[in-house]
């Protein structure tokens, strides 16, 4: 029932307006409270291109490793006829 808005004055105002006009017939414990939090002075916004580059680097490191560890992903293909499924019953 709490909405935290980080640094966006416009979003905070829109949400406050939206939930202030909600019917007051709801119980108090179902009321929505909008709280605005200030952004720390050292925070900066990152653009989409930078975030995409970081995400791709993380995926590459997950599958292929990094400078310390080299991983080699591989694929194994089996025909369905070669597959045998067994069930263990206690």
Legacy VTK file of the C-alpha trace (Angstrom):
# vtk DataFile Version 3.0
C-alpha trace
ASCII
DATASET POLYDATA
POINTS 90 float
0.000 0.000 0.000
3.061 2.214 -0.253
4.385 3.664 -3.483
7.922 5.039 -3.354
8.872 7.511 -6.083
12.587 8.126 -6.496
13.446 11.595 -7.756
10.606 12.159 -10.244
8.520 15.156 -9.207
6.099 14.719 -12.100
5.461 11.043 -11.378
4.981 11.821 -7.693
2.401 14.520 -8.466
0.543 12.289 -10.946
0.344 9.396 -8.500
-0.645 11.639 -5.604
-3.464 13.117 -7.689
-4.600 9.708 -8.868
-4.753 8.063 -5.458
-6.093 11.148 -3.652
-9.191 11.033 -5.866
-9.814 7.374 -5.016
-13.067 6.728 -3.167
-12.724 7.167 0.569
-15.031 4.213 1.212
-11.986 1.929 1.349
-10.753 0.865 4.785
-7.732 2.746 6.117
-5.444 -0.282 5.717
-6.252 -0.393 1.966
-5.426 3.283 1.360
-2.448 3.954 -0.933
0.262 6.244 0.373
2.650 7.900 -2.123
6.073 8.871 -0.739
8.661 10.908 -2.636
12.338 10.163 -2.022
15.089 12.535 -3.076
17.914 11.261 -5.249
21.353 11.311 -3.685
23.680 13.997 -5.057
26.136 11.452 -6.475
23.526 9.591 -8.541
23.436 9.935 -12.304
20.990 8.571 -14.856
22.334 6.102 -17.377
21.183 6.138 -20.966
19.732 3.135 -22.803
22.855 2.517 -24.896
25.065 2.249 -21.803
22.615 -0.072 -20.009
22.354 -2.277 -23.112
26.151 -2.512 -23.317
26.430 -3.448 -19.631
23.672 -6.051 -19.948
25.335 -7.665 -22.985
28.691 -7.725 -21.181
27.084 -9.459 -18.192
25.452 -12.077 -20.428
28.749 -12.660 -22.254
30.594 -13.048 -18.929
27.940 -15.475 -17.655
28.229 -17.816 -20.635
31.880 -17.388 -21.699
33.584 -16.259 -18.484
35.714 -13.201 -17.907
39.438 -12.394 -17.782
39.964 -14.656 -14.741
37.868 -17.664 -15.811
37.233 -18.866 -19.358
34.090 -20.912 -19.870
33.175 -22.850 -22.992
29.449 -23.345 -23.454
28.463 -26.244 -25.655
25.340 -27.810 -27.068
24.458 -31.473 -27.093
21.792 -32.696 -29.492
20.139 -36.067 -28.995
17.496 -37.793 -31.055
14.281 -38.397 -29.193
14.559 -42.132 -29.934
17.843 -42.241 -27.986
16.210 -40.746 -24.901
15.076 -43.111 -22.152
13.142 -41.778 -19.155
13.010 -43.873 -16.002
10.972 -43.301 -12.903
12.176 -44.445 -9.479
9.400 -45.665 -7.199
9.988 -45.973 -3.451
LINES 1 91
90 0 1 2 3 4 5 6 7 8 9 10 11 12 13 14 15 16 17 18 19 20 21 22 23 24 25 26 27 28 29 30 31 32 33 34 35 36 37 38 39 40 41 42 43 44 45 46 47 48 49 50 51 52 53 54 55 56 57 58 59 60 61 62 63 64 65 66 67 68 69 70 71 72 73 74 75 76 77 78 79 80 81 82 83 84 85 86 87 88 89
